Amino acid sequence: MALAPSASKISIRQTLDILDGPFRPVAVGVAEDRYAFWLGSGISFGKVDGLKKIIPRVLEFLRQKIDRTNANCAFAGALTRALNLAGLSDDERTRVDTEVAFAAWPDQAAIVGRLTNNYARLLEITVAGQPEDYLLWEGVGVAATFANPAIEPDVEHLCMAMLVLEGAASDIATANWDGLVEKAIDELTGGVPKLIVCVRAEDLRQAKLAGQLVKFHGCAILAVSDEPHYRPFLVARFSQINRWAAAPENKAVIGRLMDIAVSKPTLMMGLSAQDSNIQAFFATAEATMQWPWPGDRPSFVFSGDQVGHDQEALLRNVYPQAYTAAARDQINQQSLIKSYANPLLMALLLSVICDKLNNMVDLTEGPLGQDGKDAIKQGIVALRNHVANLDSGDRIEFVKSFIDQTSRIMTMFRDGSAGSIPRRYNPLTNTPLHQIVGDQNIPSSGLTEVAVVAGLLGLGIESGQWTLEGIDPSNPSDGVVRVSTAAASTKMVLAAHGRAAIRLQQNGHIADDEDAVLVYSAERPPMMTRSPRGSPGRTGHLGLREVSIYDLLQVATSVDDLLQHFREEAAI
C-alpha cells in the first residue's frame, strides 16, 4: 500500500479525497459555516518573516546599537541578556564577537534555534530609556515587517477570503499581526466592506458583515495607522501573554472568542497553539461548555503533518475525560487533516462550491427523479475533481486563474458582461450550504440549472464523451469553456435569461453566426436575431445553437435522456 503523501506534498485533488472520506463531516461543517477558523503564522509563511528571520534581526539590531565607548551601554546589556536566554556554552561565549555582524557568528544558527521557542522572553527584554515594547516596535520593525503595503496576499489568504464571501467562514480568529486576509478581501470585492476586524472591545460594536476577524494578539496595520489606540494591543512579550486573559482591556474580546469557541468547532491552520494564553483559553472554554468526543463531527481539527506536543496538550485540555492512553491515538488521528493550509483551503473552497451545486440539483423540477439527480451530482463531483487536477504546481497562479475565470463565468451568466480586470470574486451564493434550500431567490436565479450544466459536463468528462479546454479570459469573444469531442471543439456560453443573452451579444461575447452553444437556464426566448439554427443543413455551418436547460428538465425522465437531449440540441 502506498504511503499517504505528506502535508507539504499533498495535492488539492488528494486533499479532496480526504474531505470526501474520513473528514467528510468537517467539509460539510465548513460549507454550513459551523467551523471557526483559527489562523496562525503558518498561513503567511513566505510572505511575512517568521521567527527564523525576526530573531537574528533583533540581535543584530541590538549589536549595531552598542556604544563601545560606554562600559554601561544599555544595548550591550540587553544583548547579553538575550544571549543568556540562548544558554550559550563556555566555548560559544568565547566565540561571540560584537564587532562583526550577527549573521557571521559561527554559532548564529544554534542561537536562533534556541531562542525560537523563547521568543516571548526575548521580546520581554527592555532597554533603559526606551518603551517596554522597544525591541518589538523598533527591533523587529512592526511597520516594515507586518504592515508593509507591498506584501501581496498568498494562496491561503485568497482562499480564506473566498470562503468568507461564500458564507462559509463568518468567524475567524488569528494571532497574526499582518493584514493579508483583509487585503485579500479588499482585492476580491473591489474595496466593498465584507470583513470586520476586531482588536479592541470597541471594534465589536461594528455593524455585522459577511465575516468577523478577531485579531487577539493585535493588528500591525491598525497599530501603524492608529498607534495610540492599537500599538498597546500588540501581544508578543512574555508578560503580555501571561497577563492576556486577566487584562481588563481584553475582557470583551476574550468574551467574543469564548462565544466562538463554545458554539463552533475549531479548525486550526498554521497555529501551533504553543502560547500559554491559547492553551489556557481553550481549557477555560472546555470548563464553560464541553465538546463531546466522539461527536457528530470533530470538534478540534488541526491542519498539518502531525499533531504536535502543544496540540496534544490542547486536546488533553478540551477532552479531559476522553483523552486517555487507550483513546489518545484515535483522537489524534481524527483531529488531524494531513494537509497544510495551502492545499486544504483551496480544497475546502472547491468542496463548498460543489456541495452548494449538489443541493441546488435537488431544487430542480421535472420528471427526472432522484436517481437522475444523484447521477448529476456525481457529474458535479467529477467536474470539481477535473478543476482540482488543473493545478500544475504553481498554486498562486492556479488560485488567481480560478478567481478570474469563475468570476468571469458568473458575471457573464448573470449580466452578460465579462467584467473589468482585475475581476471581483463573484461567489456562487453568499449564504452557507444549509440555507440554500430556504433561499427564495435561488429558483429564479438560474443557478439550479447551472448546477445541472455542471453535472452534465462532469458526466461527459467521466464517460470520455468530451474533454474541456480552457479559454483566454482576456479575450471577450471566448466563451466560458470549450467542449472538445473527437469531431470538434465547441465554444459554450451560459446565460441566466434572455436579457443576459442579449447583453452577451451586445458585449461581443457571442455572435449569431458563430459555431457556439448558448445555454439558457430559463425557458428559451424567441430565436435571437439572425440565428442560423434553422439552416445548418444548407450551409454546412452549425451556427449559434440555443439550449434551455429548464426546457430539457421538463421532458427528461432519466439522466441518459437528459444528456442525450443536451447533446442533440447543442450539437456536440
Protein Blocks (a to p, Z undefined) as FASTA:
>chain_A
ZZdddfklpcfklmmmmmmmmmmmmmmmmmnomaccdddfklmgojaccfklmmmmmmmm
mmmmpcfkbmklfklmmmmmmmmmnopafklmmmpcfkbcfklpmklmmmmmmmmmmmmm
mmmpccehiafklmmmmmnommlmmmcfkbccdfklmmmmmmmmnopambccdfbfbfkl
mmmmmmmnnopafbdcdfbfmlmmpccdfbdcddfebpfklmmmmmmlmmmmpcfbfklm
mmmmmmmklmmmmmmmmmmmmmpccddehiaolafklmmmmmmmmmmoccddddfbdfbd
cddfbdcfklmmmmmmmmmmlmcfklmmmmmmmmpccbdfklmmmmmmmmmmmmmmmmmm
mmpgcjkbjmlmmmmmmmmmmmmmmmmmmpgoiamlmmmmmmmmmmmmmmmmmnopgbja
ddddddfblcdfklmmmmmklmmnommmmmmmmmmmmmmmmnopaccddddfklmkbcfb
dcddfkbccdddddfblmlmmmmmmnopacfkbccddddfbdcddddehiaklmmmmnop
nbjadddfklmmmmmcbfklmmmmmmmmnoZZ
